[in-house]
Amino acid sequence: QVQLVESGGGLVQPGGSLSLSCAASGNSFSRGIMGWYRQGPGNLRELVATITASSNTVYASSVKGRFTISRDNAKNTIDLQMNSLKPEDTAVYYCRAAREINWRNSYWGQGTQVTVSS
């Protein structure tokens, strides 16, 4: 059974930093694609950042230059380093993984809450 477990969410002040981690078990995604999505209050779920097996990355324009995605294929994990956080980054952050680069038959984590507020 595939499981994606996110960790690292919490409350942070504007301008602060937070790091999220996602650990996958039950399947190897070392040759696939993994990424982070988020869903803010009243919003649709949106892409934040993705990373391929060869570490090619894609970022949403709203987070480019502030967030960094990375992966450890041996550990089957991905991380998201978030800097210069803004209130509009407040959302539930979800990890997503697939063995195919077109996201076919992808898996989702349960999500972790990130709140940016003073």
N, C-alpha and C positions, 0 to 999 in steps of 0.2 A: 504494500500500500504506500503510495507516494504521499509524502508530507512536506510542506514548506512551512517553516516556523520562523516568523519575524521576531526581532527583539530590538530594543534600544530606543523605543519611542518615549515620549514624556513631554514635560512642560519646559519651555525655554523662553528667555526674553528676546525681543527683537534685536537682531544683530549677533545673536549667539550662535552656537554650533551644536550639532547633534549627529550621532552616527548610528545608522541602522544596519542590522545584519539579518541575513536570511540563510537558514540552513536547510538543505534538501536531503531527504532520506527516502529510501525505497526505490530509487532509480538514479542513474547517473545522467547528469546534464552536461558533462564535460565537453561534449561535442555539439551541444545545442545552444540555445539562446536563453538568456535570463534577463530580468529587468524589474524595475520598480514602477508602479502606478500609484495614483492617489485619487481620493474622492473627498472633496471638501463639502461642507454643509450646503445642501441644495444644488450641488453640482454633479455632473456626470463623472464617471471614472476617467482619468486622463493619464497618458503616458508621462512619466518623469524622465526615465533614462533606461536604456537597454545596453546589453553588452553581449557580443558573440563569443564563441569559443576562442577565437583568435584575438579577442579583446578589442574589436572594433566597437566603438560606442556611438550612441545617439542620445541627444539631450533635448528636452523641451526648451524652447527659447526662453521661457520664464525662469529656468534654473541654470542655464548655461553660464559658466564662469563662477557659479556659487556651489554647485553640487558636483561630486565626483563619484562615479560608480566604478567598482573594481570586483574582481572575482578570483577565487582560488579553486581551480579545477580539481586539485587533489582532495580538497576538503568538501567540494560540492557546495560552496558558499558564495554569496555575493554580499557586498557592503555598499552603503551609500553614505558618503561623508557630506553633510549639509552645513555650509557656512553662510554667514550673513543672512540668517533666517529672517523672514518677514511675516507679519500676521497672515498674509494671504497664502503662506505655505501651510497653514493649519489644515490638516486633513487626516484621514486614515490612509496609511501607506501600505500598499499590498505588494508582495513579491509574486512574480510570475515566472514560470519556467517551461521550456519545451525542448524536446530532443531534436525538433526540426526548426530550421531558421525561419520558416513561415508561420511559426506559432501553432501549427496544427497539433491538436490534442494537448493543449497546454494545461498546466496546473496552477492553482492560485493558493496563496497562503490566506490566513484568517485576518490579517491586517494588524497594524499597530498604530495607535493614535499619536500624532504629533500636534502639539498645541504651541503656537508662538504668541505670547501675550505678556504684557508688562503687569 
